[in-house]
Amino acid sequence: MNDFIKSRIVSLRKAMAESRIDAQLVLIEENRRYLSGFTGEDTGYDESAGALLITGKECFVLTDTRYELQAQQECKEFQVIVYKKGLSQELPKVLSGLEGGIPGRLGYEKRKMTCDQFEAIQSEIEKSGLATTLVGNKEIVEQFRLIKSDSEIHALKNALALAEDAFSGLLESLSPTMTETDVAWSLEKRMREAGAQAVSFPVIVAAGPNAALPHAIPGADTIQSGQPILFDWGARRNGYCSDTSRTITLGKPGGPFEKIFNAVYDAQQRATEAIRPGAYTQDIDAIARETLQHKGLERYFGHGLGHGVGLAIHEPPSLSPVAERNTRIEENMVFTVEPGVYIPGWGGVRLENMVLVRHDGPEVLNRLPLRL
């Protein structure tokens, strides 16, 4: 077992012991990969490439025939078990044969397991006569993914550099004859051709009034001179994601663009400057909101200030005004800082960078200027 995987399994087993969990089912795709190296992808919310089963002594990959060879190649130190009738029917057999005995408490990731799956597993366990109780847990693996290793930081930087280079090339080709869909496809194509395994999420290109929609879907509208054009894009490379937003105009900006852009820019900069170990995510979010409030624009900023980025495009920590999500910032966390102002009927501005927390403050990973 390589050192990265071994240390992660050790950390998980310690967390399991603290929660009195005898065995843990790992169902979330990114958590499976983090703990085992297994790159099988779930193709839908109700479809799965498999699960990990971690006990105090053993590690298993449970999957179907589609992923059998892949799991054997990628998870050489794990026991690979192939089920033909589904995880729920195979699981009691595996639990019955564990080296440490039948687990009394079996943990599962309640954020991922569906009601149908829970009922099926519970039913099969009861049919088998096992004295095993299902215990839901939350972020038992994600808590370790919060802090990025040097190799993870390197992977994030590579994904970001690829995406930014693709965007820089795109800027040279923009013209008012292009539709939002044309531009989005051109950007995705450039990222793919540069070596991206996939886009981190569907590329957002929103021109004019469409830029007032934070998650606008590119359409047939053409990009016009003087209008705000909001871009949000990212590349996935070696499993790790990037996420960036920029807002530009073709030619001289019209209307209130400069005022709104400068307000969002100031909010982005002030929030970033306040990032350091020991600070709290809710306080960083508040700095951005207070900056926009002074400009009379805070009511047009409805979403959280940022989110963690790693194997998943959205992962902890969350920079948000929601108290329950408040997190103490630590060294080697990576998250976005992305204030935005969205005005119905006119458009919007969002500026997003990825930030790495160093011991002495923030390191902005983006090379692409906020002002273009």
C-alpha positions as CSV (number, residue, x, y, z in Angstrom):
1,M,0.0,0.0,0.0
2,N,1.6,3.3,-1.0
3,D,2.3,5.8,1.7
4,F,-0.5,8.3,0.8
5,I,-3.2,5.6,0.8
6,K,-1.8,4.0,3.9
7,S,-1.8,7.2,5.9
8,R,-5.3,8.0,4.8
9,I,-6.6,4.6,5.8
10,V,-4.9,5.0,9.2
11,S,-6.7,8.4,9.7
12,L,-10.0,6.9,8.7
13,R,-9.6,4.0,11.1
14,K,-8.8,6.4,13.9
15,A,-12.0,8.3,13.2
16,M,-14.0,5.1,13.0
17,A,-12.7,4.1,16.4
18,E,-13.6,7.5,17.9
19,S,-17.2,7.0,16.5
20,R,-17.3,3.3,17.6
21,I,-17.7,2.2,14.0
22,D,-16.4,-1.3,13.4
23,A,-16.6,-1.1,9.6
24,Q,-17.2,1.7,7.2
25,L,-18.8,1.7,3.7
26,V,-17.4,4.4,1.5
27,L,-19.9,5.3,-1.3
28,I,-18.9,8.8,-2.5
29,E,-16.9,8.6,-5.7
30,E,-14.2,11.2,-4.6
31,N,-13.8,9.5,-1.2
32,R,-13.3,6.1,-2.8
33,R,-10.6,7.5,-5.0
34,Y,-9.0,9.4,-2.1
35,L,-8.7,6.3,0.0
36,S,-7.9,3.6,-2.6
37,G,-6.9,5.2,-5.9
38,F,-10.0,3.6,-7.6
39,T,-11.1,5.9,-10.5
40,G,-14.4,4.3,-11.3
41,E,-17.0,7.0,-11.9
42,D,-20.6,7.1,-10.9
43,T,-22.6,7.9,-14.0
44,G,-25.8,9.0,-12.2
45,Y,-27.2,9.7,-8.7
46,D,-28.7,6.2,-8.6
47,E,-25.8,4.4,-10.4
48,S,-22.5,3.5,-8.7
49,A,-19.1,2.1,-9.7
50,G,-18.9,0.4,-6.3
51,A,-18.0,0.9,-2.7
52,L,-15.1,0.5,-0.3
53,L,-15.5,-1.5,2.9
54,I,-12.8,-0.6,5.5
55,T,-12.5,-2.4,8.8
56,G,-9.8,-2.3,11.4
57,K,-7.8,-5.0,9.6
58,E,-9.0,-5.3,6.0
59,C,-9.8,-3.2,3.0
60,F,-12.1,-4.2,0.2
61,V,-13.3,-2.8,-3.1
62,L,-16.8,-4.1,-3.9
63,T,-17.8,-3.5,-7.6
64,D,-19.5,-5.1,-10.6
65,T,-18.0,-6.8,-13.6
66,R,-17.6,-3.5,-15.6
67,Y,-15.0,-2.3,-13.2
68,E,-13.4,-5.6,-12.1
69,L,-10.1,-5.3,-14.1
70,Q,-9.9,-1.6,-13.4
71,A,-10.2,-2.1,-9.6
72,Q,-7.6,-4.9,-9.7
73,Q,-5.1,-2.7,-11.5
74,E,-5.7,0.4,-9.4
75,C,-6.2,-1.0,-6.0
76,K,-3.5,-3.8,-5.7
77,E,-3.5,-3.8,-1.9
78,F,-7.3,-4.0,-1.6
79,Q,-9.3,-7.2,-1.9
80,V,-11.6,-6.8,-4.9
81,I,-15.0,-8.5,-4.6
82,V,-17.2,-8.6,-7.7
83,Y,-21.0,-8.7,-7.1
84,K,-23.4,-9.9,-9.7
85,K,-26.7,-9.2,-7.9
86,G,-25.8,-5.8,-6.4
87,L,-24.1,-4.5,-3.3
88,S,-27.0,-5.1,-0.9
89,Q,-27.0,-8.9,-1.6
90,E,-23.3,-9.3,-1.6
91,L,-22.6,-7.3,1.6
92,P,-23.9,-9.8,4.2
93,K,-21.6,-12.5,2.8
94,V,-18.6,-10.2,3.1
95,L,-19.5,-9.1,6.6
96,S,-19.9,-12.7,7.7
97,G,-16.3,-13.5,6.6
98,L,-14.4,-10.6,8.0
99,E,-11.2,-11.4,9.8
100,G,-12.2,-9.3,12.8
101,G,-15.6,-10.8,13.1
102,I,-19.1,-9.6,12.1
103,P,-19.2,-5.8,12.8
104,G,-21.8,-4.6,15.3
105,R,-21.9,-1.1,13.8
106,L,-21.5,-0.5,10.1
107,G,-21.0,3.1,9.1
108,Y,-22.3,4.5,5.8
109,E,-22.1,7.9,4.2
110,K,-25.7,9.2,4.6
111,R,-25.1,12.0,2.1
112,K,-24.8,9.4,-0.7
113,M,-26.9,6.4,0.3
114,T,-30.4,6.6,-1.1
115,C,-33.5,5.4,0.9
116,D,-33.9,2.5,-1.5
117,Q,-30.3,1.4,-1.0
118,F,-30.5,1.7,2.8
119,E,-33.7,-0.3,2.9
120,A,-32.2,-3.0,0.6
121,I,-29.0,-3.3,2.6
122,Q,-30.9,-3.3,6.0
123,S,-33.3,-6.0,4.7
124,E,-30.5,-8.3,3.4
125,I,-28.6,-7.9,6.7
126,E,-31.7,-8.9,8.7
127,K,-32.4,-11.8,6.4
128,S,-28.9,-13.1,7.0
129,G,-29.4,-12.9,10.8
130,L,-26.4,-10.6,11.3
131,A,-26.4,-8.4,14.5
132,T,-25.2,-5.4,12.5
133,T,-26.6,-1.9,12.9
134,L,-26.3,0.6,10.1
135,V,-24.9,3.9,11.4
136,G,-25.1,7.0,9.2
137,N,-22.2,9.5,9.3
138,K,-21.3,12.7,7.6
139,E,-17.9,13.8,6.2
140,I,-16.0,11.1,7.9
141,V,-13.6,11.1,5.0
142,E,-14.1,14.7,3.8
143,Q,-12.6,16.0,7.0
144,F,-9.2,14.6,5.9
145,R,-9.6,16.0,2.3
146,L,-9.9,19.5,3.8
147,I,-6.1,19.7,4.0
148,K,-4.3,19.2,0.7
149,S,-0.9,17.4,0.4
150,D,1.9,18.8,-1.7
151,S,1.0,16.4,-4.5
152,E,-2.6,17.5,-4.4
153,I,-1.6,21.1,-4.5
154,H,0.6,20.4,-7.5
155,A,-2.3,18.6,-9.3
156,L,-4.7,21.6,-8.6
157,K,-2.1,24.0,-10.0
158,N,-1.7,21.9,-13.1
159,A,-5.5,21.8,-13.7
160,L,-5.7,25.6,-13.2
161,A,-2.8,26.4,-15.5
162,L,-4.4,24.3,-18.2
163,A,-7.8,26.1,-17.9
164,E,-6.3,29.5,-17.8
165,D,-4.1,28.9,-20.8
166,A,-7.2,27.8,-22.7
167,F,-9.1,30.9,-21.7
168,S,-6.2,33.2,-22.7
169,G,-6.2,31.6,-26.2
170,L,-10.0,32.0,-26.4
171,L,-9.8,35.8,-25.7
172,E,-7.9,36.3,-28.9
173,S,-10.7,34.8,-31.0
174,L,-13.8,36.5,-29.4
175,S,-16.0,38.5,-31.7
176,P,-19.6,39.9,-31.5
177,T,-20.7,37.4,-34.1
178,M,-20.3,34.5,-31.7
179,T,-23.1,33.0,-29.6
180,E,-22.7,32.1,-25.9
181,T,-22.8,28.4,-27.0
182,D,-20.1,29.0,-29.6
183,V,-17.8,30.5,-27.0
184,A,-18.5,27.9,-24.4
185,W,-17.8,25.1,-26.8
186,S,-14.6,26.8,-28.0
187,L,-13.4,27.0,-24.4
188,E,-14.2,23.4,-23.6
189,K,-12.6,22.2,-26.8
190,R,-9.4,24.2,-26.0
191,M,-9.2,22.6,-22.5
192,R,-9.8,19.1,-23.9
193,E,-7.2,19.5,-26.6
194,A,-4.7,20.7,-24.0
195,G,-5.0,17.5,-22.0
196,A,-8.1,18.0,-19.7
197,Q,-9.7,14.7,-18.8
198,A,-13.0,16.6,-18.5
199,V,-14.4,20.0,-17.7
200,S,-15.0,20.5,-13.9
201,F,-18.6,21.5,-14.7
202,P,-20.5,22.7,-17.7
203,V,-18.8,25.9,-19.0
204,I,-20.8,29.1,-18.2
205,V,-20.8,31.9,-20.7
206,A,-23.4,34.5,-20.0
207,A,-23.7,37.8,-22.0
208,G,-25.7,40.9,-21.2
209,P,-28.8,40.3,-19.1
210,N,-28.0,36.6,-18.9
211,A,-25.0,37.4,-16.7
212,A,-27.5,38.2,-13.9
213,L,-28.0,34.4,-13.7
214,P,-25.1,33.1,-11.5
215,H,-25.4,29.6,-13.2
216,A,-26.6,30.7,-16.6
217,I,-26.8,28.1,-19.4
218,P,-25.1,29.2,-22.6
219,G,-27.7,29.8,-25.4
220,A,-28.1,31.3,-28.8
221,D,-27.7,35.0,-27.8
222,T,-24.7,36.7,-29.4
223,I,-22.1,38.5,-27.3
224,Q,-22.4,42.2,-27.8
225,S,-19.9,45.1,-27.5
226,G,-20.2,46.9,-24.2
227,Q,-22.1,44.2,-22.4
228,P,-20.8,42.3,-19.4
229,I,-19.8,38.7,-20.4
230,L,-19.4,36.4,-17.5
231,F,-17.3,33.3,-17.7
232,D,-17.1,30.4,-15.2
233,W,-15.0,27.4,-16.2
234,G,-12.6,24.8,-15.0
235,A,-10.6,21.7,-16.1
236,R,-10.2,18.3,-14.5
237,R,-6.8,16.8,-14.7
238,N,-5.5,13.7,-12.9
239,G,-8.7,13.7,-11.0
240,Y,-8.4,17.3,-9.6
241,C,-10.5,20.3,-10.5
242,S,-10.0,24.0,-11.2
243,D,-12.6,26.7,-11.0
244,T,-12.3,30.3,-12.2
245,S,-14.6,33.2,-13.1
246,R,-13.9,36.3,-15.0
247,T,-16.1,39.1,-16.4
248,I,-15.1,41.2,-19.4
249,T,-16.6,43.4,-22.1
250,L,-15.8,43.6,-25.8
251,G,-14.9,47.2,-26.4
252,K,-15.8,50.1,-24.1
253,P,-18.1,49.0,-21.3
254,G,-21.5,50.5,-21.1
255,G,-23.9,51.4,-18.3
256,P,-22.8,50.8,-14.7
257,F,-20.2,48.2,-15.6
258,E,-17.1,49.9,-14.2
259,K,-18.7,50.9,-10.9
260,I,-20.0,47.3,-10.4
261,F,-16.8,45.7,-11.5
262,N,-14.7,47.8,-9.2
263,A,-16.9,47.0,-6.2
264,V,-16.7,43.3,-6.9
265,Y,-13.0,43.6,-7.4
266,D,-12.5,45.4,-4.0
267,A,-14.7,42.8,-2.3
268,Q,-12.6,40.0,-3.8
269,Q,-9.3,41.6,-2.9
270,R,-10.2,42.5,0.7
271,A,-11.6,39.0,1.4
272,T,-8.6,37.3,0.0
273,E,-6.2,39.5,2.0
274,A,-7.9,38.5,5.2
275,I,-7.3,34.8,4.7
276,R,-4.9,33.2,7.1
277,P,-4.7,30.2,9.5
278,G,-7.0,30.7,12.5
279,A,-9.5,32.9,10.7
280,Y,-13.0,31.7,10.2
281,T,-14.7,31.2,6.9
282,Q,-17.9,33.1,8.0
283,D,-15.7,36.1,8.8
284,I,-14.1,36.1,5.4
285,D,-17.5,35.9,3.7
286,A,-18.6,38.9,5.9
287,I,-15.7,41.0,4.7
288,A,-16.9,40.7,1.1
289,R,-20.5,41.4,2.0
290,E,-19.6,44.5,4.0
291,T,-17.5,45.8,1.1
292,L,-20.4,45.5,-1.3
293,Q,-22.8,46.9,1.3
294,H,-20.8,50.1,1.5
295,K,-21.3,50.4,-2.3
296,G,-25.1,49.7,-2.0
297,L,-24.7,46.4,-3.8
298,E,-24.8,43.8,-1.0
299,R,-28.5,42.8,-1.8
300,Y,-27.4,41.7,-5.3
301,F,-24.9,39.1,-3.8
302,G,-26.9,36.1,-2.8
303,H,-24.6,33.1,-2.9
304,G,-21.7,32.1,-0.6
305,L,-18.3,33.6,-1.1
306,G,-16.6,30.4,-2.0
307,H,-16.0,26.7,-1.6
308,G,-13.3,24.1,-1.4
309,V,-11.9,22.6,-4.6
310,G,-10.1,19.3,-4.9
311,L,-11.2,15.9,-6.3
312,A,-14.7,17.4,-6.3
313,I,-15.5,20.8,-7.7
314,H,-17.5,21.7,-4.6
315,E,-16.2,20.3,-1.3
316,P,-15.6,21.7,2.2
317,P,-14.8,24.2,3.5
318,S,-17.7,26.6,2.5
319,L,-17.2,30.3,2.8
320,S,-20.7,31.2,3.6
321,P,-22.9,33.3,5.9
322,V,-24.5,30.2,7.2
323,A,-23.3,29.7,10.8
324,E,-23.5,25.9,10.7
325,R,-20.9,25.9,7.9
326,N,-18.4,28.1,9.8
327,T,-15.0,26.5,9.7
328,R,-11.6,27.5,11.1
329,I,-9.2,28.0,8.3
330,E,-6.0,25.9,8.3
331,E,-2.8,25.8,6.4
332,N,-3.0,24.0,3.0
333,M,-6.7,24.4,2.6
334,V,-7.7,25.4,-1.0
335,F,-10.9,27.2,-1.8
336,T,-12.4,29.8,-4.1
337,V,-13.1,33.4,-3.4
338,E,-15.9,34.5,-5.8
339,P,-18.0,37.5,-4.9
340,G,-20.6,38.6,-7.5
341,V,-23.2,41.2,-8.2
342,Y,-26.2,40.2,-10.3
343,I,-28.7,42.9,-11.4
344,P,-31.9,41.6,-13.2
345,G,-32.3,43.2,-16.6
346,W,-28.7,44.4,-16.9
347,G,-26.3,41.6,-16.1
348,G,-23.7,40.7,-13.6
349,V,-20.1,40.5,-12.5
350,R,-18.3,37.7,-10.8
351,L,-14.6,37.4,-10.1
352,E,-13.2,34.1,-8.8
353,N,-9.8,33.0,-7.8
354,M,-8.5,29.8,-6.2
355,V,-6.6,30.5,-3.0
356,L,-4.2,28.3,-1.1
357,V,-3.8,29.0,2.6
358,R,-0.1,29.3,3.6
359,H,1.2,29.7,7.2
360,D,1.6,33.5,6.6
361,G,-1.5,34.2,4.6
362,P,-3.1,33.5,1.2
363,E,-1.4,32.3,-2.0
364,V,-3.5,33.1,-5.1
365,L,-3.0,30.2,-7.4
366,N,-4.4,32.0,-10.5
367,R,-2.0,33.7,-12.9
368,L,-4.8,35.2,-15.0
369,P,-5.4,38.8,-13.8
370,L,-8.8,39.8,-12.5
371,R,-8.8,42.8,-14.7
372,L,-8.6,41.8,-18.3
